[in-house]
Amino acid sequence: MAKIATEQQGNIAVVTLTNGVTNAISPELVDELSKSIREISEEASGLLLCGGEKFFSIGFDLPALITMNRAEFSDFFYKFNALALDIYALPFPSLSALSGHAIAGGGILALACDFRIAASRTGKTGLNEIRLGLPVPYLADMILRQVVGDRVATGMLYGGGLISLTAGAEIGLVDELCPIERLQQASLEKISGFAFPNQRAFSAIKTNRCEAIKDAYEKNGRVKNEFFIDCWFSEETQEALLAASRKF
């Protein structure tokens, strides 16, 4: 069964996560979404990334990932970060429409987009990795600090708590709130406003925004990723991950 669905709305590629109610991020979802992003980067002028009504994405598919050995998990983790970087560095505008929770890895996919619009109702977001004994992935750490500023990001990353999407709007993590019934249309309208037919100027501005983080990830990403993987396979984190996986 496909983990994503893609359709074209004018010059905007609308990509929807379709991996069950929670949209857990599995190896299959990463592979499908990565392929889709590569394809649309050649033909679209904007990306609208959507999830489900209850969950944009719950994050990593812990029941599947907890059974992997180090080589298998490393392959997944590097591919996930490459996917997030591909979304972040797209040469045209990107926006995630959050109708439900965007947690941990799900929050990272949303964060990789240029903009986030959320339904003005109950929904949570945040990067809670520290509560499982994990650092937030290096790439996501850098992007979060760029989006909300160092002091706000530090509080979020040190504490690992989840916040409402409404609170996310108050700190600049979410750009707009709107009623759930208008979320898709409002998102299309916003992203279309930046999807100019001639993208050269936009692409140059986007490159200026992204190049420092891309350069830092290319320089330091392997060391940082290997440290994350070391933490993932530590005994106490494996116990925490196993306990968390039982809630899926």
C-alpha positions as CSV (number, residue, x, y, z in Angstrom):
1,M,0.0,0.0,0.0
2,A,1.3,3.4,-1.0
3,K,2.5,5.6,1.9
4,I,1.9,8.9,0.1
5,A,-0.4,10.4,-2.5
6,T,0.6,13.1,-5.0
7,E,-1.6,15.4,-7.1
8,Q,-1.1,18.5,-9.1
9,Q,-3.0,21.7,-8.3
10,G,-2.0,24.1,-11.1
11,N,1.7,24.5,-10.6
12,I,1.6,23.3,-7.0
13,A,2.5,19.7,-6.1
14,V,0.3,18.5,-3.3
15,V,1.9,15.5,-1.5
16,T,-0.1,13.8,1.3
17,L,1.2,11.3,3.8
18,T,-1.2,8.3,3.8
19,N,0.5,5.8,6.2
20,G,-2.5,5.0,8.4
21,V,-4.0,7.2,11.1
22,T,-0.7,8.2,12.6
23,N,1.4,8.6,9.5
24,A,4.3,7.0,11.2
25,I,7.6,7.6,9.4
26,S,8.7,4.2,8.1
27,P,11.5,3.3,5.7
28,E,8.9,2.8,3.0
29,L,7.4,6.2,3.6
30,V,10.9,7.8,3.5
31,D,11.7,6.1,0.2
32,E,8.4,7.0,-1.4
33,L,8.5,10.6,-0.2
34,S,12.1,11.0,-1.3
35,K,11.3,9.8,-4.8
36,S,8.3,12.1,-5.0
37,I,10.4,15.2,-3.9
38,R,13.0,14.4,-6.5
39,E,10.3,14.2,-9.2
40,I,8.4,17.3,-8.3
41,S,11.6,19.3,-8.0
42,E,11.9,19.0,-11.8
43,E,8.4,20.1,-12.7
44,A,6.5,22.0,-10.0
45,S,6.7,25.6,-8.8
46,G,5.7,24.8,-5.2
47,L,5.1,22.0,-2.6
48,L,2.2,21.6,-0.3
49,L,2.9,18.8,2.2
50,C,-0.2,17.4,4.0
51,G,-0.9,14.7,6.6
52,G,-4.0,13.1,8.1
53,E,-6.8,14.8,10.0
54,K,-5.7,13.5,13.4
55,F,-1.9,13.3,12.8
56,F,0.2,15.1,10.3
57,S,2.7,12.6,11.5
58,I,3.4,11.0,14.9
59,G,7.1,10.7,14.0
60,F,9.3,7.7,13.5
61,D,7.6,4.3,13.2
62,L,9.1,3.0,16.4
63,P,7.6,-0.6,16.3
64,A,9.4,-1.1,12.9
65,L,12.6,0.7,13.7
66,I,13.2,-0.8,17.2
67,T,13.7,-4.2,15.5
68,M,16.5,-3.0,13.2
69,N,20.2,-3.6,13.7
70,R,22.7,-0.7,13.5
71,A,23.3,-0.9,9.8
72,E,19.6,-1.0,9.0
73,F,18.8,1.9,11.2
74,S,21.7,3.9,10.0
75,D,20.5,3.5,6.4
76,F,17.0,4.7,7.5
77,F,18.3,7.6,9.5
78,Y,20.7,9.0,6.9
79,K,17.9,8.7,4.3
80,F,15.5,10.5,6.6
81,N,17.9,13.4,7.0
82,A,18.6,13.5,3.3
83,L,14.9,13.8,2.7
84,A,14.5,16.6,5.2
85,L,17.4,18.4,3.6
86,D,15.9,17.9,0.1
87,I,12.6,19.5,1.3
88,Y,14.4,22.3,3.1
89,A,16.5,23.2,0.0
90,L,13.9,22.9,-2.7
91,P,14.4,25.8,-5.2
92,F,10.7,26.8,-4.9
93,P,8.4,27.5,-1.9
94,S,7.1,24.8,0.4
95,L,4.4,24.7,3.0
96,S,3.1,22.1,5.4
97,A,-0.6,22.0,6.2
98,L,-1.0,20.7,9.8
99,S,-4.5,19.4,10.5
100,G,-3.3,17.3,13.4
101,H,-0.3,16.4,15.6
102,A,3.2,16.9,14.1
103,I,5.6,15.2,16.6
104,A,9.3,14.5,16.6
105,G,10.1,13.2,13.1
106,G,6.8,14.5,11.9
107,G,7.6,17.9,13.3
108,I,10.9,17.8,11.4
109,L,9.2,17.2,8.1
110,A,6.9,20.2,8.8
111,L,9.9,22.3,9.9
112,A,11.8,21.5,6.7
113,C,9.1,23.5,4.8
114,D,9.3,27.2,4.4
115,F,5.9,27.8,6.0
116,R,3.4,26.0,8.2
117,I,-0.3,26.6,8.4
118,A,-2.2,24.8,11.2
119,A,-5.9,24.1,11.9
120,S,-7.1,26.3,14.8
121,R,-8.0,23.4,17.1
122,T,-6.4,20.9,19.4
123,G,-3.1,19.6,18.0
124,K,0.4,19.2,19.4
125,T,3.8,19.7,18.0
126,G,7.4,19.5,19.3
127,L,10.7,17.7,19.3
128,N,10.6,15.3,22.3
129,E,13.7,13.3,21.5
130,I,15.5,14.2,24.7
131,R,12.8,12.5,26.7
132,L,13.9,9.2,25.1
133,G,17.6,9.9,25.7
134,L,18.2,11.2,22.2
135,P,19.5,14.5,20.9
136,V,17.4,16.2,18.3
137,P,18.9,15.4,14.9
138,Y,21.6,18.0,14.0
139,L,19.8,19.2,10.9
140,A,16.5,19.7,12.6
141,D,18.2,21.5,15.5
142,M,19.8,24.0,13.1
143,I,16.5,24.6,11.2
144,L,14.5,25.1,14.4
145,R,16.9,27.8,15.6
146,Q,16.7,29.5,12.3
147,V,12.8,29.5,12.4
148,V,12.1,30.5,16.0
149,G,15.4,31.9,17.2
150,D,18.0,30.5,19.5
151,R,16.4,31.2,22.9
152,V,13.0,29.8,22.0
153,A,14.6,26.8,20.3
154,T,16.8,26.1,23.3
155,G,13.9,26.0,25.6
156,M,12.0,23.6,23.3
157,L,15.0,21.3,22.8
158,Y,16.2,21.2,26.4
159,G,12.7,20.4,27.7
160,G,11.4,18.2,25.0
161,G,7.8,19.1,25.7
162,L,5.0,19.2,23.2
163,I,3.1,22.5,22.7
164,S,-0.2,23.2,21.0
165,L,-0.2,24.3,17.4
166,T,-1.8,27.5,18.7
167,A,1.1,28.1,21.0
168,G,3.3,27.3,18.0
169,A,1.8,30.3,16.2
170,E,2.7,32.5,19.2
171,I,6.4,31.7,18.8
172,G,6.6,31.7,15.0
173,L,6.8,28.0,14.6
174,V,3.4,28.1,12.9
175,D,2.8,30.9,10.4
176,E,-1.0,31.0,10.4
177,L,-4.0,29.4,12.1
178,C,-7.2,28.8,10.2
179,P,-10.4,26.7,10.6
180,I,-9.9,23.1,9.6
181,E,-12.4,23.4,6.8
182,R,-10.3,26.1,5.2
183,L,-6.9,24.6,5.8
184,Q,-6.3,23.1,2.4
185,Q,-7.6,26.2,0.5
186,A,-5.7,28.6,2.7
187,S,-2.5,26.6,2.3
188,L,-2.9,26.5,-1.5
189,E,-3.5,30.2,-1.7
190,K,-0.5,31.0,0.4
191,I,1.9,28.8,-1.4
192,S,0.6,29.9,-4.8
193,G,1.3,33.5,-3.9
194,F,5.1,32.6,-3.8
195,A,5.1,30.2,-6.8
196,F,6.1,32.6,-9.5
197,P,6.4,31.3,-13.1
198,N,10.0,32.4,-13.3
199,Q,11.6,30.9,-10.2
200,R,15.2,32.1,-10.7
201,A,15.0,35.1,-8.4
202,F,13.1,33.1,-5.7
203,S,15.6,30.2,-6.0
204,A,18.5,32.6,-5.4
205,I,16.8,34.0,-2.3
206,K,16.1,30.5,-1.1
207,T,19.7,29.5,-1.6
208,N,20.8,32.4,0.5
209,R,18.5,31.3,3.3
210,C,19.6,27.6,3.2
211,E,23.3,27.6,2.3
212,A,24.8,28.1,5.8
213,I,22.8,25.2,7.2
214,K,23.4,23.0,4.2
215,D,27.2,23.7,4.4
216,A,27.2,22.9,8.2
217,Y,25.3,19.7,7.7
218,E,27.6,18.6,4.8
219,K,30.6,19.4,7.0
220,N,29.5,18.0,10.4
221,G,26.4,15.8,9.6
222,R,28.2,12.4,9.6
223,V,29.7,12.9,13.0
224,K,26.5,14.3,14.5
225,N,24.4,11.5,12.9
226,E,26.7,8.8,14.2
227,F,26.4,10.2,17.7
228,F,22.6,10.1,17.4
229,I,22.8,6.5,16.3
230,D,25.1,5.7,19.3
231,C,22.5,7.2,21.6
232,W,19.7,5.2,19.8
233,F,21.4,1.9,20.5
234,S,22.4,2.7,24.1
235,E,20.7,0.3,26.6
236,E,18.6,2.9,28.4
237,T,17.4,4.6,25.2
238,Q,16.5,1.2,23.8
239,E,14.4,0.5,26.9
240,A,12.7,3.9,26.5
241,L,12.0,3.3,22.8
242,L,10.6,-0.1,23.4
243,A,8.2,1.4,26.0
244,A,7.2,4.2,23.6
245,S,6.7,1.7,20.8
246,R,4.0,-0.1,22.8
247,K,1.8,3.0,22.6
248,F,1.6,2.9,18.8
